[in-house]
Amino acid sequence: MTFLWPSFLLLLILVPLGVWLFVMLERRRRRRIAGYGMLTRLAGEGGGAGQTESRSATAARWRRRVPAACLVLGLTLVVFAIARPQAVVSVPRVEGTVILAFDVSNSMAATDLAPTRMEAAKTAALAFVQHQPPTVRIGVVAFSDTGFSIQVPTDDPAQITAAIQRLQPERGTAIARGILASLTAIATDAAGPGAGYYTNPSLGGSPAPSPTPVPAGSFKDAVIVLLTDGENNQNPDPLEAAKAAADQGVRIYTVGIGTAAGSDLDIQGFKVHSQLDEAMLKQIASVTNGTYYAAADPGAFDAVYQGVQTRLVIRPEPMEVTSLFAGAGLLVLLVGGAASLVWLGRAP
């Protein structure tokens, strides 16, 4: 259990001070009774009567102590409530997952889509995030000559937006790395929060065994949206990675970023012509039973999240339990107050 305002727990110091004060007052009361000679008189009476009086005195002591104990316990619970406790609880949720896989290679700096391909891809993805239904969690993967997860699947639009806005063009293009990193993100998310998000075997962890192939597109709880110009210049073969996704039943929706005419780029002093490779993107989508869209297609992302089916999952989530502690504390205080009024004829 954690606390949002842990400094308020210092108020618990007052609890033992209150117990000490109660003990001091109880001892003072007993000395007063002894001073009046009541204890001597009780001890000098007959056996049966003495036993009855002794039992009566014991009951009276407990009647004084129960309200006091309720007061101490109730105030302790209220102090915990003031510190705003949080507990991790298992919450059932109905959700699906979309992985946005962004090409961040040098060619995404081309200007055949204004202002650049990268900015056009960001704009399309951010529009999707803004219309994200509450049942869809979104993760972000970036790939150039390697692939890596930069945002684990979440339903927090602010985190997703921040991850997308950080993207900048970098090195070469390995579409297969982006697909494999996206599959890793999906598998890790399905495994639960205890799993790690390694997207490169050299970083740690052991490789997962090859899954038994299933019909393409049969895993409907999660999809990959591949935003790229389709120009692949790094191994492995993108179609082999697409086949791996198809074997797991994961669909890939490809979004072509760029134009067939293309654009010239100045990369480290060299002039490079880059253009959209629609044929490659259509093949990747076809292999996985997905669909190819052009970046300018306004219905592209609508079709994506409408095609994601939801599943019931149990996820541990931090939840504030202040109301439980506050309610329990007030209940105990009320019980103690009622007991004091009934047994002692006064408030505690």
C-alpha positions, 0 to 999 in steps of 0.5 A, spaced: 500 500 500 502 506 498 500 513 500 499 520 496 500 524 502 505 520 506 507 526 510 500 526 514 502 519 517 506 523 522 499 525 525 499 517 528 504 520 533 498 523 537 495 516 537 500 513 542 500 520 546 492 519 547 493 512 549 498 514 554 493 520 556 488 515 557 492 510 562 494 516 566 487 519 567 485 511 569 490 511 574 488 518 577 481 515 577 483 509 581 487 513 586 481 517 587 477 511 589 482 508 593 482 515 597 475 514 599 476 507 601 471 504 596 476 498 595 477 497 602 470 496 603 469 492 597 475 487 599 472 486 606 465 484 604 463 477 604 465 472 599 459 471 594 458 478 594 465 480 593 465 476 587 459 479 585 462 486 586 469 484 583 465 481 576 461 488 576 468 492 577 471 488 571 465 489 567 465 496 569 473 497 567 471 494 560 465 498 559 470 504 560 476 501 555 471 499 549 469 506 547 476 509 548 479 503 544 474 505 539 476 512 539 483 510 538 482 505 532 477 510 529 482 516 529 488 511 526 483 509 521 481 517 519 489 519 519 490 513 514 484 516 510 487 523 510 494 520 507 490 518 501 492 510 501 492 507 494 492 499 493 493 495 487 487 491 485 485 487 479 480 490 475 476 487 469 476 491 463 473 490 456 479 492 451 482 491 444 489 493 442 492 497 436 500 498 435 502 504 431 508 502 428 512 508 425 517 509 420 522 513 422 527 512 417 531 518 413 526 518 407 520 520 412 523 527 411 521 527 404 516 533 402 512 530 397 506 530 403 506 537 406 510 539 410 514 532 411 512 525 410 513 524 418 509 530 420 503 527 415 504 521 419 503 524 425 497 528 424 494 522 421 495 518 427 494 524 432 487 524 429 486 517 430 488 518 438 483 523 439 477 519 436 480 513 440 474 509 443 475 507 451 475 500 449 482 501 445 489 501 448 494 504 443 501 502 443 507 506 439 513 502 436 518 506 432 523 503 427 528 505 422 534 500 421 531 497 428 525 496 431 523 498 439 517 500 443 517 507 445 510 507 448 506 500 451 499 500 450 495 504 454 488 508 454 491 515 456 491 519 450 496 524 453 501 519 453 500 516 446 500 523 444 507 525 447 510 519 444 508 520 437 510 527 438 517 525 440 518 521 433 524 524 428 527 521 422 533 517 423 537 512 419 535 506 414 528 503 413 527 495 416 520 494 415 520 487 418 524 490 424 517 494 426 513 489 424 517 484 429 517 489 435 510 490 434 508 483 435 513 483 441 509 489 444 502 485 443 505 479 446 508 482 452 501 486 453 497 480 453 502 477 458 501 482 463 504 488 466 510 483 469 513 482 463 518 486 460 518 490 453 524 487 450 524 488 442 531 486 441 534 479 443 541 482 445 538 487 450 535 481 455 530 475 455 530 469 452 526 468 445 519 466 445 518 459 442 515 459 435 507 459 435 503 454 432 500 458 425 493 460 425 489 463 420 491 470 418 487 475 421 484 470 426 487 474 432 482 480 432 484 483 439 490 486 437 492 489 430 498 493 427 498 499 423 504 500 419 505 507 417 511 508 412 513 509 405 514 502 404 521 503 401 525 497 405 533 497 405 535 493 410 534 485 412 530 481 414 525 481 408 518 485 410 514 479 407 517 474 412 515 478 418 508 479 415 508 472 414 510 471 422 504 476 424 499 472 419 501 465 423 499 469 429 493 471 426 495 478 427 492 483 422 497 489 419 493 495 416 498 499 412 498 506 411 502 509 405 506 515 407 508 519 400 506 519 393 508 515 387 512 521 384 516 521 390 521 527 392 529 528 392 532 528 399 539 530 401 542 525 405 549 527 408 551 530 401 548 525 397 541 526 393 537 520 394 530 520 390 524 517 395 517 514 393 512 511 395 512 503 394 505 501 394 506 494 392 510 492 398 505 495 403 499 492 399 503 485 399 504 486 407 496 487 408 494 482 404 499 476 407 496 478 414 488 479 411 489 486 413 488 492 408 492 498 405 490 505 405 493 511 403 495 517 408 490 521 405 484 517 406 480 519 411 476 513 413 483 509 414 483 509 421 476 509 422 476 502 419 482 500 424 478 501 430 472 498 428 475 492 426 478 491 433 474 486 437 474 487 445 476 482 450 475 481 457 482 482 461 483 482 468 489 488 470 492 490 476 491 497 477 492 502 483 486 505 486 485 510 491 482 507 497 481 513 502 473 512 502 474 505 505 479 508 511 474 514 512 468 510 512 471 505 517 474 510 521 467 514 522 463 507 523 468 505 529 468 512 532 460 512 532 460 505 535 465 508 540 461 514 541 454 510 542 457 505 547 460 511 551 453 514 551 449 507 553 454 505 558 457 511 561 452 516 560 457 521 557 461 522 550 468 519 550 
